[in-house]
Amino acid sequence: MITSPTDKLLLEQQGNTLVITINNPGANTFDDESLPGLKAVVEQANANKDIYALVITGSGEKFFSAGADLKLFASGDKAVASTMSCHFGEAFETLSEFRGVSIAAINGYAMGGGLECALACDLRIAEEHAQMALPEATVGLLPCGGGTQNLAWTVGEGWAKRMILCGERIDASTAERIGLVQETVAKGEALNHALALAAKVSKQSPPAVAACKSLIQMARDGDINGAYATERESFVKLFDTADQSEGVNAFLDKRAPAWING
């Protein structure tokens, strides 16, 4: 059973999906308790063969997450800055490396580290009233949870510079238009749509999904020729799994596959 080390992260398992709710009223900010907690939860999910997908959302109707509590940085203490930057980086890198599919159900404001959390996920669904920004430079800081890299990779250099260097906040419809989110839904519906998407993941072979995700993310290294070779090798390695045989034979037998994630 997956457990949360903090009340600031609520967990609920629905089938093969683990729902993680950021629960730190009033703006669901991240701190030195919830960030290591998120890392620990994702590590547990990664080790649990029954979990195929993660869905992350925020408690309440207004905030997905407003990111870091700026009071942490008011003193200008570099030791605090170093500790918190490590917490952000480790939490979101662990999330990005989750072997299955991660989906952010953006139910409100996703600002700073909140948007970085969503960017560490594979897919993002936003409610129509959601607002998104990486405004750190406005207060003399910069995104340190992967934001400068993941935003540029997701929406392109131009929009990343516009949002980060100009501090521009965008709404859900703009986010969908530029590819920051994959779908915009009505208020209160992000979680339901994310769960429906996660349910589709459970129909896929978990080892195949893990291999495909790793290959897709290899493209970020810029070595497409090396990725081609790895793609072929990964294809052959799937034949070491029981799910490969199950998937092919289930198709030939005209029945639904029974995955064992192995």
Stockholm file with secondary structure:
# STOCKHOLM 1.0

chainA/1-262         MITSPTDKLLLEQQGNTLVITINNPGANTFDDESLPGLKAVVEQANANKDIYALVITGSGEKFFSAGADLKLFASGDKAVASTMSCHFGEAFETLSEFRGVSIAAINGYAMGGGLECALACDLRIAEEHAQMALPEATVGLLPCGGGTQNLAWTVGEGWAKRMILCGERIDASTAERIGLVQETVAKGEALNHALALAAKVSKQSPPAVAACKSLIQMARDGDINGAYATERESFVKLFDTADQSEGVNAFLDKRAPAWING
#=GR chainA/1-262 SS CCCCSSTTEEEEEETTEEEEEECCTTTTCBCTTHHHHHHHHHHHHHHCTTCCEEEEEESSSSEEECCBCGGGGTTCCHHHHHHHHHHHHHHHHHHHTCSSEEEEEECSEEETHHHHHHHTSSEEEEETTCEEECCGGGGTCCCCSSHHHHHHHHHCHHHHHHHHHSCCCEEHHHHHHTTSSSEEECTTCHHHHHHHHHHHHTTSCHHHHHHHHHHHHHGGGTCHHHHHHHHHHHHHHGGGSHHHHHHHHHHHTTSCCCCCCC
#=GC SS_cons         CCCCSSTTEEEEEETTEEEEEECCTTTTCBCTTHHHHHHHHHHHHHHCTTCCEEEEEESSSSEEECCBCGGGGTTCCHHHHHHHHHHHHHHHHHHHTCSSEEEEEECSEEETHHHHHHHTSSEEEEETTCEEECCGGGGTCCCCSSHHHHHHHHHCHHHHHHHHHSCCCEEHHHHHHTTSSSEEECTTCHHHHHHHHHHHHTTSCHHHHHHHHHHHHHGGGTCHHHHHHHHHHHHHHGGGSHHHHHHHHHHHTTSCCCCCCC
//
